[in-house]
């Protein structure tokens, strides 16, 4: 079943009932990325590329939030819920609520 991921700027504008459908997945802070790269560098992994269950790489994360640099992250949160379908009308509804970036991502869709 696909998973809809939204950013904090969309989540904050949802009605209380809609918020209950989403779960907090993660918060992203600049310090976390520095620590990841320092740790991997200390292990000798010079080609380390960060990724997690929501984003393939750091660039995808930055694009999601509408940032240009990792230093712009400041406890930015992502929320998720399982969905049956995600239509164009659903996307338009959520895009109206986004302040920056697209802050909408569907993973696991075929």
N, C-alpha and C positions, 0 to 999 in steps of 0.2 A: 504494500500500500504506500503511495507517495506521501512525502512529508513536505508541508509548507513551512518555510522559514521566513520570519519577518524580523526587521530591526526594531530597536527601541522607539524610534520616532513614530513608527506606525502603531506599535503596541500601545504607547501612551495615549493615543487618540481613540482607541477602541472603547466601546461601551463595556461596562463592568461584566455583563453576561458573556460577551465575546472574549474578554480577557481570560475568563475561567477556562476556555477551550485550549489555551496555549500554555506551554510549560517553558520556563527559563532553561535554555540550553547551556549558555556560556556567557561570560563577560570577558571582553578583550581589553587589555591594558598594554601600553607601550613597554613597560618593564618586563612583562611576560616574554615578549619577543626577544628582548635583549638577553634575558636569561637563557632562552632556548638556544640562541645562536652561540652564546658563550660556552654553554655546556657541550654542544656538538663540536665546537672548535677545540675545546680542551680534550675531547676524545679523538681529535685528529680528523674529524669529518668536515673537510673544507668545502664540500659540495652540498651541504645540508640545505634543503628547501623545506620550510615549514608547511604543514598541512594539518587539518583535523577532520572531524566527521562532517563538518558543514562546508568547508572551503578547501579547494585543491591547493591553493597557495596564498601567499601574503597579498599578491596583486588582486586576486579575486575578492579577498576580504576588504581591501581598501576600496575597490570599486563598489562593492555592496553598500558601504557606508558613505560613499561619495568623498573619500579622502584621497589626498595625493601622497602623503607621507605617513609612515608608521607612527611618528611622533604625535599625530593628530588623534590617535586613539586615547580615550579617557573613560574606561569602564563602559564601553559601548556593549550593549547586550543584544543577544539574539534569542528569539522565542520560536517554538515549533509546535505543530499539531499535525496529526495524521489526517489525510483528506481522501475522499473518494475520487473527486474530479476537481479540476481547476480551470475554469472557463475564462475567456477574454473579459467578460463582465466582472468576474472576481478580481482579475488583475487590475482592471481600471479602478475598481473600488479601493483597493489597497494603495495603488499608486497615488491617488488623490491625497492620501494621508502621509506620504513620505516627504520629509523635508529635504533630504539630500540623498544622492545615490539612488539605487532602485529599491533597496531594502526588502526585496521579495525574491525568494528562490524556492524552487520546487526540486526536490531530489527524490530519486527512486521512481520517477515516472517512466513509463515505457513508451 
